[in-house]
Amino acid sequence: MKPRYKTSALKDRKSFRESLVSWFTTHGKDYPWRRTIDPYEILISEVMLQQTQISTVLGKGYYTRFLTSFPDARTLAAANDADLLKAWEGLGYYRRARMLRDTARAVIAEHGGVFPDDLENLLKLPGIGRYTAGALRAFAFGLPAVLVDGNVARVISRIMDFSDPADETAGLKLLWSWAEELACGDHPREYHAALMELGQTVCRPGVPDCLICPVARFCRSRAPEKLPVKARKTAVTAIEEHALWARDKLGRVLLHHETGKRRTGLWKLPVREVGETAGLQVLLDEIYSITRYRVTLRVHRVPASRSFKHLPGDTWIDPENISSLAMAAPFRRVVERLLRDS
Ligand code: SF4
């Protein structure tokens, strides 16, 4: 059962913040990006975490590896596409990697390699929206900031018992203004990290753990599991993608170098219309999700004797060299499995 609401977080902001920060001092997790105040390192973590879970970013070593390849804005600004995409491989949404490079280039060109700390100049950098600008101000510079991500939106919706849609313009505006009212004060770094951590570990989606919540006495919600209210329900669409598994007499594998919008610069198996794969043996199905799609990637074996049309970008690659190419995760899994099996 949820503890009783006793006082308003907006009226008693100082106690609200102190309760959070004091809880965080004991319960806050030790992430690498919390051990640094380097704006570049914090930016990389923020962008990686936008669409990827902490456990993935840390567990698979993406964050450390990326910083080893590109330790500062200068090295990232100078990165070529192949190296950049390879370092981002497995994280998906590759546009983020290119945008990070654009940000690094702008910091070098316009600020002599030193990140600005004021909101106006941060927001002028490519790829930096108000959330990321706020995160940089709070976590790198320890300056007053406002930042609302999914976790913070959920916590504030519940604290304020906000039952209008939190994903529409009016709802978002209100959440940001509450966040701003609550945030002003000392210790911006710890306060914002605490609010995010509370959303990740205690005030979780679904049923929150109110009995151990450090700010339960400020929380107005009576049915927190129903909050935040969302207006938009994203329908998942199932689609199929048909790929070819072809090897030549030398054992090389036919891969395709993407030039299209979605994964430009990445390698994958050649993809064809379903009609072009008629009569070919199906080797395996790999199922993955991307944005609102649930994709069944069906791989068809092309016998060496069968001729088929090659498209621009199709290239025979020696199996030894495949691991050094940047490849989207579903294709990487399929190629590794088929190479192993053969
Ligand atoms: S866990 Fe969330 S819903 Fe529960 S008391 Fe804390 S802030 Fe409110």
Residues whose N, C-alpha, C, O or C-beta is under 5 A from the ligand:
A	BS01	SF4	V155 R158 V202 C203 P208 D209 C210 C213 V215 A216 C219 P224
